[in-house]
């Protein structure tokens, strides 16, 4: 069905996918705010926490903030799944810095500390460690991350650390036993709900369609309104509903996705989750 959809609408590539390049991304007010803060965090070499509901645009903000960094002076280490234990996090950092991770954690931790110090002090490179789904981190992992940011006599940090997660991460860091960690956090930013306003949702949809080769109107105003409302302004949910609405319109040989197509997409999604 996808080839038929692409042919029906004359797309040069499928819209609403995750592989849209950074220059073609639509930046909402919330995303611009997140990007500005993340770039400041990178320049300050600090510890930051970025939270938001599923699909609100956290990873997109990271991509946009990292875009344009000098690759000869910066190393971005992105961990999509933190459920690898303390050793897994340190092992990923060691490998990214060109080291064969020590087998035992007792040797791996100082190995990573030495590698980070060498990157900073000898090579003049800045390491950025971004851990996604950070609400799943254990207390032991959080403590190890905190210790990883220590350097010298606590005068500077050898890297930037960004924890990306759902709102439960922010609430968890307020608990008493996390006080030492929370005091280290220099940046806290939470994506609002909705992360896209109705007007931004329209611009977001148009940006994806333009990247796919269509700059004219393919969604009626009513369709955008319905999709935005059901998706609660969340980009990922908008992507999903927009594709299904296009499929529904294509099935009826329509030139645009109208309100009926949008409501069909919502009905299909609702039925799939019942």
N, C-alpha and C positions, 0 to 999 in steps of 0.2 A: 504493500500500500504506500510505503514511503516514496518509491520512485514515481508512482502515480501522482502523489501529492506535489512532489517537486516539479513534475512536468506540467501539472494542472495550473500551478501558480507561476511557473517560469522562474523558479528559484535557481540561483547558481550554486547554492549550498543550502542545507537545511537550517532554518532559523531556530532560535530558542535552544541551542545546545550549549554545553559548558566550555567548548573550545573557542569561543569568540575571542579574538585578540584584544589586548588591553586598549589600544587606540579606538576600537569600535565599541567599547563598553559605554553604556549609559550611566552617568554619575548622578545619583539623586543627592539631595541636600545631606541626608544622613551618611551616604557613602563618602561624599566630599569631606565631611567633618571627620569621619574615621580615618581617611587617607591622610589628611593634614596632621592628625594626632600621631598616626603611626610613623610618618616621616620624621616628626619631631623626636619620637622615641628612638628611632634608629640613629639619629644624629646625637642623641644624648647617651646612647649605649645603656639604656635602662631596662627595667622589667615592667611589662605591661600586660593588661588583661582586657581582652576584647570579647564581649558577650552579646548574644542575641538569639532570638528564636531560630529554629531550624529553617534554613532557606532564606534568611534575612539579608544575606550578602556579605557575611564576614570574610569568607575566603576571597571573594572578589575584591574586597577592600585591601586585603593583603597583597594580592596580585598587582593592583594598581599602585600601591605604595612602593612595592619592590621594583616596579618597572622603571627603567632608566638608571638603576644603580650601576655604578662602575664595577663590572665583573672582575676587573683586575685588582680591586681593592675591597670587595665585599663577597662574602660567601653566605648564601641563604640555605639553611638546612630546614626542610619542611618535613615534619612527622605527622602523617595523617591519622595514625592510630597509636595512642599512648599506652595501650594495654600490653606493654612489652617489658614491664618492670623497670627498676632502676638501671639494671645492666643494659637493657634494650635501648634506653635513651642515650646512655653514655657510649654504647657501642656504635649507634648511628652517628653521633658526633665524631667519634674517632675515625670511622670510615670516611665520613665527608671530608675530614682533614688529612686523608691519605695515610692513616695508620691502621695496622692490623690490630683489632681490639684484643687486649689481654684477656685470657680465658677467665680469670678470677676477678670478681668485682673489686676486691681489695687492691688489685694492681691496675684495674681499668680506670678507676676514679682519678688517681694521681697521673695516669697516662693522659687522660683528657685534659686535666688541669695544665699539664706541661705543654700539650699541643695548643691549647688556647692561648697560653702565655706567649708561645713562640709565634703564633699567627699575629698577635698584637704587637709584641715588642720587637721581634726580629724581621717580620715580613711586612708589617704595617697594614695588615688586612683586618677587616672588621667582620666578625661572625654574627649572623642573625639566626637565632634558633626559634622557629615557630612551631608550636605544638597544637594541633587541632584536636577537637573533642576533649579538651583539657578538663572538663567536668568529670571525666572518668579517671583522672589521675589519683593515685593513692596518696595518703599523707606522707609516706616515705619518699615517693617520687617528688612531691612538691618540695620537701625539705632538701632533696638532692639537687633540684633545680635552683633553689635559693643559694645553696652552697656553691654551685657552679658560677654564680654571678659575682662571687667574692674574688678579690684580687689585691695583691699587695697588702697594705694595712687598711683595707676597706676604702681606699681613696678613689678607686675607679673599678670599672667592670670590664672584663675581657670580651664581653659579648652583649648583644641585645637579646632578650628573651621575651617572646610574645606568646601568651597563653590564650587560645581561642576556644570558646565553649559556649554552652547554653547558660541561661540565667542562673541555674543552680550553682554554677562555679562562683559567681559573684556573691551569692548568699553564703556559700560554704566558707569563703575566705573571711567572713565576719565572725566565725566561730572562734572561741577563745584560744584553742590550741593552734590556730593558724595566724595568731597575732604577729609573730616574728616574720612570717612570710608577707602578710598584708602590709606591714610597715615598709617593706622593700619596694612595694609596687608604686611606680612613678606615674603610670597612666592607667586609668580605668575609663573605658568607654562602652556604653551599652546601646545597641541599635534600638531605635524606637519601634513601636508597633502602632500603625503599620510603618514599614520602612519606606514604602513608596506611597505618595499621595495619589489621588485619582489622576491629576494632570501628569505626574511623573510616570504613572503606569502607562499612559498613552505614549509618552516619549520613549519609555523603555521598550514597548512593543515595536514602535516605529524604528528604533535603533537596530533591533534584531532583524527586522524585515529588510532594512536598508543593507545590512551586512550580507543578507541572502539575495540581494539584487533587486529588491522591490522598494521604491521610494514613494509609491502612491498609496492610497488608502486600501487596506485589506481587512480592516476590522471597523465595524460601525461603532459610533459613539456608545450606543446602548450595550454592545458586546463588550467593549472595554470596561464600562461601568460595572456590568455583571461579573466579569472575570475578576476585576479588582476587588469587588466586595466579597466574593467567595474566597479569594486567595488571601484576604486580609492584608493586601498590599505586599505580600512576600514574593520576591522575584522568582524563586524556584517554583512556587505553586503557580504563578502566572505563566511561566514557561510551559508547564505541564498542561494547563487548561487551554492555553493558546494553540498548542499543537493539536489537541483533541478537537477544539472548535474548528480549526482549519480542515481536519479530516472529515468532520461532520458536514461542513459546507461543501467540501469536494465531493462527497458521496451524493449530495443533491445537485451537483454541477453548478454551484453558485460561484459568482465572481468574488464575493467577499464573505467573511464570517460575520453573520448578523447576530442579533440577540438570541434567536432560536438556536443557532449553532452553539453559542456560548452556554445556553441552558442545557443543551444536549450533552455538552462536555461535563457540566457539573453533575447531571443526572448519572452519567456513566461512572464518574469518580465516586459518587456517593454509593452507587450500587456495588462498586468493587470493594468498598470498605465496610459494607454491612455484613 
